[in-house]
Amino acid sequence: MPKTYWRKGQIVEWLISHAVPLPDGVINFNELTKASMIVLSKNYEIQERFIIDDLVRDCGKDVKLLWLPVARPELNNIELIWAFVKGKVSELNSVGGTKNVYNLTLECLKLVTPELWAGCIRESIKYEEKYWTRDRMIEIDLTDRPSNPNLVIDPNDEASESEDESSDEEFPDSDDSDMDFDS
């Protein structure tokens, strides 16, 4: 989808490559403003697709692709392994320098064993179960609570209170008479 930071020529190319028809009375996309071309392109949104989706679909095996949530490294085993390696490099690095850190990284990668991977998988599963439990608790809490009539909005309800009809009944304990706003 075209973005506002794209050059006008890039937007024209996108519109042409996606067979977007010219609006009535327009002979060439270049007659349109950049903003109007972006609005036009939104009527022809394309579904974002990743190569990995095609590879998994076409592999001929019963494989499911698991998309991990953003900013949840505890659910991604490679992130846990990488944290382990970085921690070891930091612990052993006494000299500094790019070459030294590179060599330490190679050495620390050798410390990654199948047992460490298994431990990271177990840790990720614990976090996943924790999140599932938390999600279920929220679901239960929301469904078991009585509804609050002050929070219910019925779009079909014709009765509504305008600002002119509002009263001090909402705040029966408040007394505005002794308030001094000039202090």
N, C-alpha and C positions, 0 to 999 in steps of 0.2 A: 504494500500500500504506500502510495506517495506520502511523504512527510513535508512539513512546512520548510524544513531546512534544505530540501532538494532544490536543485536548479530547475528553472522552468523547462529546459530542454529534456531533463531526466523525466519530468512528469509527463511531457508529451510522448516520449518513448514508451513509458509505462502504459499510457492510455491506448496507444496504437497497438502495442504487443498484446494487450488484453482485449482487443477488438471492441473497445468502448465506442459506441456510435457518437458522431458529432451532434450536438444539440441543434434544434431547428434554427435555421437562419445563420448558422456558422459554417464557414467554408473550410476553416483550418483551425486546429487546436491553438495555434499561436495567437489567434485573435482573442482568446480568453485570458483572463487574469490568472495568475498562479493560484490564488485563493479559490476561484470558481472551478478550476480544474481539480483541486483537491476535494472540493465538495462533490463534484461529478464522480470522482473515483470512488467515493464512499458508497455509491450505489452499485458498485461492481466489486465488492470485497471478495477476496479469494481466501479459501480455507488454508491456513498455514499447515505445511506438511514438512516432515523431516525425513531425510534419507533413511534413518534408522527404522522408521515405521515401515517403509517399503521393504527393507532388508528382512525385517522380522516376518512380515506378511508373506514374502516370497521364499522364505527359507525351506518351507515344506515340513516344518516340525511344529509341534505344539509348544510354542514359546509365547510367553506374555511379556510385554515390555512394561517395566515398572518405572514410572516417572516419580522421582523424589521431589518433595517440596523444597522450595527455595529456602536458603538459610537454615537448613537443618542438617548440619554435618554429622550429628550423632546418629542419623539414620543411614549414612553412607559409609560403608566399611573402608573404602579407599581413603576417605578423609581422616578416619581414625588411624589408619596406617601412616598416612602422611604426617599427622600430628606426632605420632610416635617417633618417626624418623627425624623430624625437625627438632623435637625435644632432645633426642640423643646427640644430634649435631651440635646443638646449643650447649649441652652438658660437656661435650668433649672438646669444643673449640676454645683453645687458649691463645691461639696466634692470630686468627682472623685472616682476611684476604680471600679473594675469590677462588684461587686454586686450592687453598687449604680446605675451604668449605665444600668445594666440589668433591675433593678426595674423601673428606669425612662423610659426605652424603653417600658416596659409593660404598664405603665401609659399613655405614649404618643400614643401608638397604640389605646387606647380607644378613643382618640380624632379624629380618622379617621372615618368620618361620610359618609353616602351616598351623602350628599351635597358636601363634599370635593372631593369624587370620581368623581361626575358629573363635578365639576369645573376642575379637572385634565383632564377629557375627552375633555371638551371644549377647554382647553389650547392645548392639543395634536392636535386637529382638526385644530386650528389656525395655528400651526406650519406646519402641513401637507399641508394646503392650501397655505401657504407662499412658501413652497418648490415646490409645483406644479406650482405656478405662476412663480417662478424663472426658473424652467425647461422649461416652455413654452416660456418665454422671450428669453432664450438662443436658443431654437429651431427657433424662429422667427428671431432673430438676424442673425443666421447662414444662414438661407434660403433666407433672404431678401438682404443680402450683395452681391455685385458683386464679382465674384471669382477673386482672385489675381493670375495672370498668372505665377508669380514667385514661387508660392507654389504648382502648379499643376504638378504632376508627372504622366506621361503616360508610363506605362510599355511596351506598344506596339510601342512607338516612338523609331525609330532607331537612330535618330539624338541626339547625346549627345556631350557635349563639354568636352574634356579631359583637364587635368591640363596644358598641354603644350600649348593648344590653348587659354587658358584664357588670358585676357588682362586687362589693367588698366581701361577699359571702365566702369567696375563695380563701380569704385570710381573716377570719372572724376575730382573731386576737390582736390584729394590728390597729394601731391608732395613729393616723397620720398627722393629727392636729399639732403635736408638739415637736415635729421634726423641723430642724433648722438647717437648711441647705446652704446658708450664707457663711457659716463658720469657717 
